[in-house]
């Protein structure tokens, strides 16, 4: 049974990109290009900057516990793969 990384609390994101750096460190890559996690900056209400997170499913092959742990605002949660499959059945 695999683990799946989810950005459950996206509103908590402060745009620090520590998750991106951790993913790239695990992949042994330098730079942000081709990262399975992307942090996008958008303008929200009252010109406030809001961050959205894009997660590629390939990130689940990495150490998702470390990626979750590096986030200072606890944006991510880890779920079991079987729970994800049950969500579609209900």
Secondary structure, 3 states (H helix, E strand, C coil): CCEEEECCCHHHCCCCCHHHHHHHHHHCCCCCCCCCEEEEEEECHHHCEEEEEEECHHHHHCCHHHHHHHCCCCCCEEEEHHHHHHHHHC
